[in-house]
Amino acid sequence: MSSVALRTGAVARRKPSGQLDLYDPDKGLKKIAVSESAVKHFLRGKQLNEALEAIEHQFKAMREFVWWWDGLPGRDGMPTRMVIERWRKAVKTRERP
């Protein structure tokens, strides 16, 4: 998988299908935070179907961030290795997006 760093901090990655996929880590972290809040909100309201959907979105965002993280040479200002390891364990049984 080839990647090219862009000035915005986003990374273009080539999918196995041959298409380019653009990933922005700032947006990825925001997706994780929003999904985590949505899970808590739906669980408080006992809306289990919506909570499960929010969990799927959270896992997808975490998985994408972990794959981006693994391809970085330097990680200043990013989540700690402990957080990434926790996310990696949470999504390791899931398929790639």
CNS distance restraints for C-alpha pairs under 8 A (distance, minus, plus):
assign (resid   1 and name CA) (resid  13 and name CA) 6.41 0.50 0.50
assign (resid   1 and name CA) (resid  14 and name CA) 5.52 0.50 0.50
assign (resid   1 and name CA) (resid  15 and name CA) 6.91 0.50 0.50
assign (resid   1 and name CA) (resid  16 and name CA) 7.62 0.50 0.50
assign (resid   2 and name CA) (resid  12 and name CA) 7.96 0.50 0.50
assign (resid   2 and name CA) (resid  13 and name CA) 5.71 0.50 0.50
assign (resid   2 and name CA) (resid  14 and name CA) 5.81 0.50 0.50
assign (resid   3 and name CA) (resid  11 and name CA) 6.23 0.50 0.50
assign (resid   3 and name CA) (resid  12 and name CA) 5.34 0.50 0.50
assign (resid   3 and name CA) (resid  13 and name CA) 4.67 0.50 0.50
assign (resid   3 and name CA) (resid  14 and name CA) 6.97 0.50 0.50
assign (resid   4 and name CA) (resid  11 and name CA) 5.67 0.50 0.50
assign (resid   4 and name CA) (resid  12 and name CA) 5.45 0.50 0.50
assign (resid   4 and name CA) (resid  13 and name CA) 7.11 0.50 0.50
assign (resid   5 and name CA) (resid   9 and name CA) 6.58 0.50 0.50
assign (resid   5 and name CA) (resid  10 and name CA) 6.44 0.50 0.50
assign (resid   5 and name CA) (resid  11 and name CA) 4.97 0.50 0.50
assign (resid   5 and name CA) (resid  12 and name CA) 6.97 0.50 0.50
assign (resid   6 and name CA) (resid  10 and name CA) 5.60 0.50 0.50
assign (resid   6 and name CA) (resid  11 and name CA) 6.04 0.50 0.50
assign (resid   6 and name CA) (resid  12 and name CA) 7.74 0.50 0.50
assign (resid   8 and name CA) (resid  24 and name CA) 7.84 0.50 0.50
assign (resid   9 and name CA) (resid  24 and name CA) 6.31 0.50 0.50
assign (resid   9 and name CA) (resid  25 and name CA) 7.14 0.50 0.50
assign (resid  10 and name CA) (resid  22 and name CA) 6.46 0.50 0.50
assign (resid  10 and name CA) (resid  23 and name CA) 5.18 0.50 0.50
assign (resid  10 and name CA) (resid  24 and name CA) 4.02 0.50 0.50
assign (resid  10 and name CA) (resid  25 and name CA) 6.49 0.50 0.50
assign (resid  11 and name CA) (resid  22 and name CA) 5.54 0.50 0.50
assign (resid  11 and name CA) (resid  23 and name CA) 5.10 0.50 0.50
assign (resid  11 and name CA) (resid  24 and name CA) 6.41 0.50 0.50
assign (resid  12 and name CA) (resid  20 and name CA) 6.14 0.50 0.50
assign (resid  12 and name CA) (resid  21 and name CA) 5.44 0.50 0.50
assign (resid  12 and name CA) (resid  22 and name CA) 4.35 0.50 0.50
assign (resid  12 and name CA) (resid  23 and name CA) 6.29 0.50 0.50
assign (resid  13 and name CA) (resid  20 and name CA) 5.47 0.50 0.50
assign (resid  13 and name CA) (resid  21 and name CA) 5.11 0.50 0.50
assign (resid  13 and name CA) (resid  22 and name CA) 6.30 0.50 0.50
assign (resid  13 and name CA) (resid  23 and name CA) 7.62 0.50 0.50
assign (resid  14 and name CA) (resid  18 and name CA) 5.84 0.50 0.50
assign (resid  14 and name CA) (resid  19 and name CA) 5.66 0.50 0.50
assign (resid  14 and name CA) (resid  20 and name CA) 4.46 0.50 0.50
assign (resid  14 and name CA) (resid  21 and name CA) 6.06 0.50 0.50
assign (resid  15 and name CA) (resid  19 and name CA) 5.44 0.50 0.50
assign (resid  15 and name CA) (resid  20 and name CA) 6.08 0.50 0.50
assign (resid  15 and name CA) (resid  21 and name CA) 6.64 0.50 0.50
assign (resid  23 and name CA) (resid  28 and name CA) 7.66 0.50 0.50
assign (resid  23 and name CA) (resid  68 and name CA) 7.74 0.50 0.50
assign (resid  24 and name CA) (resid  28 and name CA) 6.18 0.50 0.50
assign (resid  25 and name CA) (resid  29 and name CA) 6.14 0.50 0.50
assign (resid  25 and name CA) (resid  65 and name CA) 6.59 0.50 0.50
assign (resid  25 and name CA) (resid  68 and name CA) 7.62 0.50 0.50
assign (resid  26 and name CA) (resid  30 and name CA) 6.37 0.50 0.50
assign (resid  27 and name CA) (resid  31 and name CA) 6.16 0.50 0.50
assign (resid  28 and name CA) (resid  32 and name CA) 6.37 0.50 0.50
assign (resid  28 and name CA) (resid  61 and name CA) 5.99 0.50 0.50
assign (resid  28 and name CA) (resid  62 and name CA) 7.72 0.50 0.50
assign (resid  28 and name CA) (resid  64 and name CA) 7.57 0.50 0.50
assign (resid  28 and name CA) (resid  65 and name CA) 6.28 0.50 0.50
assign (resid  29 and name CA) (resid  33 and name CA) 6.33 0.50 0.50
assign (resid  29 and name CA) (resid  61 and name CA) 7.67 0.50 0.50
assign (resid  29 and name CA) (resid  65 and name CA) 7.49 0.50 0.50
assign (resid  30 and name CA) (resid  34 and name CA) 6.09 0.50 0.50
assign (resid  31 and name CA) (resid  35 and name CA) 5.96 0.50 0.50
assign (resid  31 and name CA) (resid  58 and name CA) 7.19 0.50 0.50
assign (resid  31 and name CA) (resid  61 and name CA) 6.25 0.50 0.50
assign (resid  32 and name CA) (resid  36 and name CA) 6.09 0.50 0.50
assign (resid  32 and name CA) (resid  57 and name CA) 7.98 0.50 0.50
assign (resid  32 and name CA) (resid  58 and name CA) 5.34 0.50 0.50
assign (resid  32 and name CA) (resid  61 and name CA) 5.69 0.50 0.50
assign (resid  32 and name CA) (resid  62 and name CA) 6.35 0.50 0.50
assign (resid  33 and name CA) (resid  37 and name CA) 6.28 0.50 0.50
assign (resid  34 and name CA) (resid  38 and name CA) 6.13 0.50 0.50
assign (resid  35 and name CA) (resid  39 and name CA) 6.17 0.50 0.50
assign (resid  35 and name CA) (resid  54 and name CA) 5.55 0.50 0.50
assign (resid  35 and name CA) (resid  55 and name CA) 6.90 0.50 0.50
assign (resid  35 and name CA) (resid  57 and name CA) 6.37 0.50 0.50
assign (resid  35 and name CA) (resid  58 and name CA) 5.04 0.50 0.50
assign (resid  36 and name CA) (resid  40 and name CA) 6.48 0.50 0.50
assign (resid  36 and name CA) (resid  54 and name CA) 7.52 0.50 0.50
assign (resid  36 and name CA) (resid  55 and name CA) 7.48 0.50 0.50
assign (resid  36 and name CA) (resid  58 and name CA) 6.47 0.50 0.50
assign (resid  37 and name CA) (resid  41 and name CA) 6.14 0.50 0.50
assign (resid  38 and name CA) (resid  42 and name CA) 6.06 0.50 0.50
assign (resid  38 and name CA) (resid  51 and name CA) 7.13 0.50 0.50
assign (resid  38 and name CA) (resid  54 and name CA) 6.13 0.50 0.50
assign (resid  39 and name CA) (resid  43 and name CA) 6.07 0.50 0.50
assign (resid  39 and name CA) (resid  50 and name CA) 7.87 0.50 0.50
assign (resid  39 and name CA) (resid  51 and name CA) 4.93 0.50 0.50
assign (resid  39 and name CA) (resid  52 and name CA) 7.61 0.50 0.50
assign (resid  39 and name CA) (resid  54 and name CA) 5.49 0.50 0.50
assign (resid  39 and name CA) (resid  55 and name CA) 6.23 0.50 0.50
assign (resid  40 and name CA) (resid  44 and name CA) 6.16 0.50 0.50
assign (resid  40 and name CA) (resid  51 and name CA) 7.73 0.50 0.50
assign (resid  41 and name CA) (resid  45 and name CA) 6.46 0.50 0.50
assign (resid  42 and name CA) (resid  46 and name CA) 6.01 0.50 0.50
assign (resid  42 and name CA) (resid  47 and name CA) 5.05 0.50 0.50
assign (resid  42 and name CA) (resid  48 and name CA) 6.78 0.50 0.50
assign (resid  42 and name CA) (resid  50 and name CA) 6.27 0.50 0.50
assign (resid  42 and name CA) (resid  51 and name CA) 5.10 0.50 0.50
assign (resid  43 and name CA) (resid  47 and name CA) 5.96 0.50 0.50
assign (resid  43 and name CA) (resid  48 and name CA) 6.45 0.50 0.50
assign (resid  43 and name CA) (resid  51 and name CA) 6.05 0.50 0.50
assign (resid  47 and name CA) (resid  51 and name CA) 6.17 0.50 0.50
assign (resid  48 and name CA) (resid  52 and name CA) 6.09 0.50 0.50
assign (resid  49 and name CA) (resid  53 and name CA) 6.34 0.50 0.50
assign (resid  50 and name CA) (resid  54 and name CA) 6.18 0.50 0.50
assign (resid  51 and name CA) (resid  55 and name CA) 6.14 0.50 0.50
assign (resid  52 and name CA) (resid  56 and name CA) 6.30 0.50 0.50
assign (resid  53 and name CA) (resid  57 and name CA) 6.38 0.50 0.50
assign (resid  54 and name CA) (resid  58 and name CA) 6.12 0.50 0.50
assign (resid  55 and name CA) (resid  59 and name CA) 6.14 0.50 0.50
assign (resid  56 and name CA) (resid  60 and name CA) 6.16 0.50 0.50
assign (resid  57 and name CA) (resid  61 and name CA) 6.19 0.50 0.50
assign (resid  58 and name CA) (resid  62 and name CA) 6.09 0.50 0.50
assign (resid  59 and name CA) (resid  63 and name CA) 5.93 0.50 0.50
assign (resid  59 and name CA) (resid  90 and name CA) 7.46 0.50 0.50
assign (resid  59 and name CA) (resid  91 and name CA) 6.06 0.50 0.50
assign (resid  60 and name CA) (resid  64 and name CA) 6.20 0.50 0.50
assign (resid  60 and name CA) (resid  91 and name CA) 7.98 0.50 0.50
assign (resid  60 and name CA) (resid  97 and name CA) 6.90 0.50 0.50
assign (resid  61 and name CA) (resid  65 and name CA) 6.21 0.50 0.50
assign (resid  62 and name CA) (resid  66 and name CA) 6.12 0.50 0.50
assign (resid  62 and name CA) (resid  87 and name CA) 6.11 0.50 0.50
assign (resid  62 and name CA) (resid  88 and name CA) 7.79 0.50 0.50
assign (resid  62 and name CA) (resid  91 and name CA) 7.38 0.50 0.50
assign (resid  63 and name CA) (resid  67 and name CA) 6.29 0.50 0.50
assign (resid  63 and name CA) (resid  87 and name CA) 7.34 0.50 0.50
assign (resid  63 and name CA) (resid  88 and name CA) 7.02 0.50 0.50
assign (resid  63 and name CA) (resid  91 and name CA) 6.01 0.50 0.50
assign (resid  63 and name CA) (resid  96 and name CA) 7.53 0.50 0.50
assign (resid  64 and name CA) (resid  68 and name CA) 6.23 0.50 0.50
assign (resid  64 and name CA) (resid  97 and name CA) 7.73 0.50 0.50
assign (resid  65 and name CA) (resid  69 and name CA) 5.95 0.50 0.50
assign (resid  66 and name CA) (resid  70 and name CA) 6.12 0.50 0.50
assign (resid  66 and name CA) (resid  84 and name CA) 6.44 0.50 0.50
assign (resid  66 and name CA) (resid  87 and name CA) 7.28 0.50 0.50
assign (resid  66 and name CA) (resid  88 and name CA) 6.50 0.50 0.50
assign (resid  67 and name CA) (resid  71 and name CA) 6.69 0.50 0.50
assign (resid  68 and name CA) (resid  72 and name CA) 6.84 0.50 0.50
assign (resid  69 and name CA) (resid  75 and name CA) 7.78 0.50 0.50
assign (resid  79 and name CA) (resid  83 and name CA) 6.18 0.50 0.50
assign (resid  79 and name CA) (resid  84 and name CA) 6.87 0.50 0.50
assign (resid  80 and name CA) (resid  84 and name CA) 6.49 0.50 0.50
assign (resid  81 and name CA) (resid  85 and name CA) 6.04 0.50 0.50
assign (resid  82 and name CA) (resid  86 and name CA) 6.24 0.50 0.50
assign (resid  83 and name CA) (resid  87 and name CA) 6.27 0.50 0.50
assign (resid  84 and name CA) (resid  88 and name CA) 5.98 0.50 0.50
assign (resid  85 and name CA) (resid  89 and name CA) 6.21 0.50 0.50
assign (resid  86 and name CA) (resid  90 and name CA) 6.29 0.50 0.50
assign (resid  87 and name CA) (resid  91 and name CA) 6.28 0.50 0.50
assign (resid  88 and name CA) (resid  92 and name CA) 5.67 0.50 0.50
